Amino acid sequence: MTRRRENRRDAQLKKEKTDDGSRVRASWFAFRLCALASALLALWGASEVRAQQPGAHQGHEQHARETARPHYTRTVSSYTPPDVTLLDMNGTRVPLSSALGYDGPVLLQFIFTTCPTICPVMTGTLAAAQNKFGPELEKIRLISISIDPEQDTPERLQEYARKFKAKGRWLFLTGKLDDIVAVQRAFDAYRGNKMRHEPITFLRASPGENWLRLDGLMSATELVAECRRLIAR
């Protein structure tokens, strides 16, 4: 009899321990569940507050619009180039009227080969544009006029052209300093000295038409798009 009572007491103790363990595990699970729910509610509440704040999305939309804006300006102008003769990279005399009077689209830039800042970017844009034009390039003339003719000899222009993989219809011109200054003045691009010159690209669809002036730096894709729009008019 005594042994049976001891066995029943042992069984009861084991059952109570098992129940206690289950209750502890259940309490811990409930605690973690409540904590997770509270965190989710806090996150949802914060997002709701941000969404209801005035201008919560306007900042992102404004940033997107600003990013999409062109980083250059477009103006249409009429220029009267001077009657001067320049030199190409082969040392051949080239009347400016002949270069600019090309019977097709013309893209013009002023650069110098030792420029460490904007000139490599501008020339690199023309170089990349060559490939983006595809077959259209056969009808387009690119012109780069050095504004540092005392340093930029025809030989140096040849090196510069090779560096940027210039193709056949791309003219690199130099000449007398006074003539170069006169050309810059005619295009309202003269700024006193070479270190103050600005990134400007000039486009003309055909002889006798106005020039599209692009002030600022642009990608090759943007430049090609501008040229194609101009030609399509």
Secondary structure as the mmCIF struct_conf table of DSSP 4:
data_model
#
loop_
_struct_conf.conf_type_id
_struct_conf.id
_struct_conf.beg_label_comp_id
_struct_conf.beg_label_asym_id
_struct_conf.beg_label_seq_id
_struct_conf.end_label_comp_id
_struct_conf.end_label_asym_id
_struct_conf.end_label_seq_id
HELX_RH_AL_P HELX_RH_AL_P1 THR A 2 GLN A 52
BEND BEND1 GLN A 53 GLN A 53
TURN_TY1_P TURN_TY1_P1 PRO A 54 HIS A 57
HELX_RH_AL_P HELX_RH_AL_P2 GLN A 58 ALA A 68
BEND BEND2 ARG A 69 ARG A 69
BEND BEND3 HIS A 71 TYR A 72
STRN STRN1 THR A 73 SER A 77
STRN STRN2 THR A 85 ASP A 88
TURN_TY1_P TURN_TY1_P2 MET A 89 ASN A 90
BEND BEND4 GLY A 91 GLY A 91
STRN STRN3 ARG A 93 PRO A 95
HELX_RH_AL_P HELX_RH_AL_P3 LEU A 96 LEU A 100
TURN_TY1_P TURN_TY1_P3 GLY A 101 GLY A 101
BEND BEND5 ASP A 103 GLY A 104
STRN STRN4 VAL A 106 ILE A 111
TURN_TY1_P TURN_TY1_P4 THR A 113 THR A 114
BEND BEND6 PRO A 116 THR A 117
HELX_RH_AL_P HELX_RH_AL_P4 ILE A 118 PHE A 133
HELX_RH_3T_P HELX_RH_3T_P1 GLY A 134 LYS A 139
STRN STRN5 ARG A 141 SER A 146
BEND BEND7 ILE A 147 ILE A 147
TURN_TY1_P TURN_TY1_P5 PRO A 149 GLN A 151
HELX_RH_AL_P HELX_RH_AL_P5 PRO A 154 LYS A 163
TURN_TY1_P TURN_TY1_P6 PHE A 164 LYS A 165
TURN_TY1_P TURN_TY1_P7 GLY A 168 ARG A 169
STRN STRN6 TRP A 170 THR A 174
HELX_RH_AL_P HELX_RH_AL_P6 LEU A 177 ALA A 186
TURN_TY1_P TURN_TY1_P8 PHE A 187 ASP A 188
BEND BEND8 GLY A 192 ASN A 193
HELX_RH_3T_P HELX_RH_3T_P2 LYS A 194 ARG A 196
STRN STRN7 ILE A 200 ARG A 204
BEND BEND9 ALA A 205 SER A 206
TURN_TY1_P TURN_TY1_P9 PRO A 207 GLY A 208
BEND BEND10 GLU A 209 GLU A 209
HELX_LH_PP_P HELX_LH_PP_P1 ASN A 210 ASN A 210
STRN STRN8 TRP A 211 ASP A 215
BEND BEND11 GLY A 216 GLY A 216
HELX_RH_AL_P HELX_RH_AL_P7 ALA A 220 ALA A 232
#
